[in-house]
Amino acid sequence: MTDAQEKVQVEIEERPQGRIAWVRMDNQRRLNAGSSVLVAQLKAAFEGLAEDSGLRAVVLTGAGERAFMAGADLNELAALAPDSARHFITQLHLAAAAIRSLPVPVIGRLRGFCLGAGLEIAAACDFRVADDSFVMGMPEVKVGLPSVVEAALLPQLIGWGKTRELLLMGGNFDADEALAMHFVEKLVPAAQLDAWVETWLERILEAGPIAVRAQKALISNWEELGLSAAIEAGIDTFSEAYLTDEPSRMVAPHLKPKT
């Protein structure tokens, strides 16, 4: 049985430089827990946004002030069997993959609890800003489960030692610790959270939209390639940038007048 209130809300903001999408996971009664319904909606939302050629950035957050997402829905976890467990966790992965493969930057706006599945969703964002209420953890081992799917992103974000501490002990870390281990890129007081989100949005909007999309795709390729292949992929991407007029238009204002 699902909570009728669980939903993912998408709001589109039109700006002169392009569109910004605000995606809010809303299951507040359960601290925005990742039920199968909410996860399916999250996946559909990002797959739909990927089709918007005028989109410049997305902000992903949880509804309310108590949680980004406090893990998977425990009621559903308790009812799983091997086959249904495979389906459940695969859907969570596909939602995170839709976030990671979005052609434009995704900002994770983090407040309160960010546990288990919520931490994996946050890890799928391109960068993360949190306020001082933020609490992160991967408590799966405490309920007899391993941390899987996008938990595999953690070593490159926080290192192997912290990953092992997080996954093998199942403890929580506060906002200062999250910043120290580099899971979040910025930590601010609650009153400054939205202002910092806006700062990042402004910086994204100042950049060339084609270049940003090309850069995000290249970074994704780097994660899969060895060093030599990654460099070659970068050379191709740099050359292909000149198939558009974006470099010439954006370089021109910075050129000194010829004397």
N, C-alpha and C positions, 0 to 999 in steps of 0.2 A: 504494500500500500504506500502511495507517495503522498507527500505534502502538497496540497493544492496551491500553496503560496510559492513554491519553488519555481524560479524562472531566471532567465538571463535577459537583461534589458540592454538594448543598443540604442544610443542616442547619437545622432549625426549633427555635428556643428559645422556650418559653412563659414569658411574664412576666405579672405581674398587670395591667399596662397594655396587653398585647397581644403579638403574636408578632414576633420578630425572625428574619430569615432570614440565614444565613451561606452565601454562594455562593463556592465555591473552584474555580478553573480549574486542572486538574492534568494537566500533560504535562511533568513535571519533567525527563525525559531530554533534552527539547528546549527547556528553559527556558520551559515553558508556552506554546510556540509555538501560534499560532492556526491549527490545521489545520481543514479543512472539517468534520471530525467534531466537534471541540471547539466550533467556532463554532455549529454546529447545535444542540448540546446547551445552549450558553449561551443561545441564542435561546429554546429550548423551556423552559428553567428560568425565565426572566423572564416569559414568556407565562403559565406556570402560576402564578407568584407573583402576577401581576396579578389573578387571580381570587379571591384570598384577602382577604375584606373585613375580617378581623381583623389583617392585617399592618400593622405600624407602621413598619418600616425594614428595609433590607437592607445588609449589608456584603459587598462584592465584593473578592476578593483572589486572588492566585496561590499555588499550593502551594509549600512550601519557602521558602528564604531567598534564593534567587539571582535571582528574577525575578517580576514581576507577569505580564507577557507580553512575551517578547522578539521581537515581530513575528509576521508570518504565517509559515507553514511554507514554508521555501525549497524543499524538494523538490517541493511542490505548485506553487509559483510557476514553477519551471523547466519544468513540463510543460504550462503553460496555452497555449491558443490564443485568438483573439479572443472566440469564443462562450463558451468555458469560463471565460475571464477575467471576462467580464461576470457570469456566474453566481456565480463565487467572490466577487467584490467586492460584489455585491448581497447575498449572504448575510451578509457581514460587516456591511454597513450595517444589515440587518434585525435583527441581534443587538444592535448599538448602539442602534438605534431602540427595541427592546424595553426596554432599560435606561432610556433617556430617558423613555419613556412610562409607566413604572411609576408607579402613583398615589402611592407613598410615597417618601421620600428614600432615595437610594442613596449610601452612603459608600464611596469607593475607598480601600482599605487597601493602600498601595504600598510594596514593597520591591524592591531590586535593579533589574534592567533592565526598562524600560518603553519599548519601541521600536515604531515603525510602527503596526501594527494594535493593539498593546497600548496605545499612547498614545491612539489613537482610542477604544478601549474605556474607558480611564481618563477621557478628556474627556467621555464620555457620563454619567459619574456626577455627582451633584449637588454634591458636594464631595470633596476629596481630602486625606488625611493621609499623609505619607511619613516614612520614617526616613532616616538619613544615608547609607544604602547606595543610595539611589535614583539612577538614571541615566535620563534621558529623551532621546529622539531620534527623528527621522523620516528614516531612511537610504535611503528608496526610490530617490532619484535616483542613489545610488551603485550600484544594481543595474538602472539603466535604466528606472525606473518613476516616474511622478508620485505624490505623496501625494494621496489623494482621499477620498471619502465624509465621515466625521466629522472629517477634518482641517479641514473647513470651519468647525468650531466654534472653532478655535484663535484666529482674529483677535479674537473677543469675549472670549477668556480671557487672551491674552497680548499682544494688539495686533498691528497689521499688520507693523511692522518686525521683531519677534521671530519672527512667523510666517514671513516671507520668509527670515530667517536660518536658521530651523530647516528649512524645506522646500527651499530652493534650494541650501543647502550640505551638508545631510545629516549635520551633526555632532551630537555628543552634548553634553548639559548635565548637570552634577552636581546634587546635591540643593539646595545653596545657591543655585545659579542658577535652579533650578526655583521656589524660593520667591520669589526676587527678581523673576521675571517673572510671578508670580501664577498659575502653573499649579497649584501646590498651595497650599491654604489654611493648612496647618500642617506644620511640619517638626520632628521630635522625634528624640532618640536611640532606637536600636532597642529598648532596654529599656522605653521609654515608649510605644511604638506602640499596643499594645493598650489601655493605660490611656486614651490620648486617644480612641481609637475609642469606648470605654465612656463617656467624658465627652460625646461628641456624641450617643450613643444616649440617655443620660439626659436630655439637653436636648430631644431630639425627643419622648421619652415624657412629658415634663412638659407638653408643648403639647397642645391639643385635637386629637384624631385627625381629626375632620371638617375642622377649620380647616387642618391641615397638608396634607391632600389637596387642598382647595380652593386653597390657596396655591400648591402645586406646579403644578396645572393652570393657574392664572392666570399664573405665571411663564413657562410654556411658551407661552401665548398672547401674552405681551408680546414674545417673541422674533420673532413673526410679524407683529405689528401696528405701525402708526404710533402716535405718542404720544397723539393724541386718542382713537383707538379703544381703545388700551390702558387709558386712564383710564376710559372708559365701561365696558369689560369689568370693571374693578375695582369700579365702583359696583354693577354687577349682582351680582358675587360677594359683596360686602359685604352687600347686601340679602338675598341667598339664604341667607346664614349664619343668619339669624333664622327660617328655616323649620324649624330644629332647636332643641333646648333647650340646645345646647352653650354659646352665649354667656351666657345667663342663669345657668347652673350655674357657669361658670368665673369670671364677674365677681363673683358674690355674695360669696365669701369675702374680697374686697378692698374691699367697701363698709364705710364707717364706720357704726356703729349710729346710728340716728336718736335725737336727744335731745328 
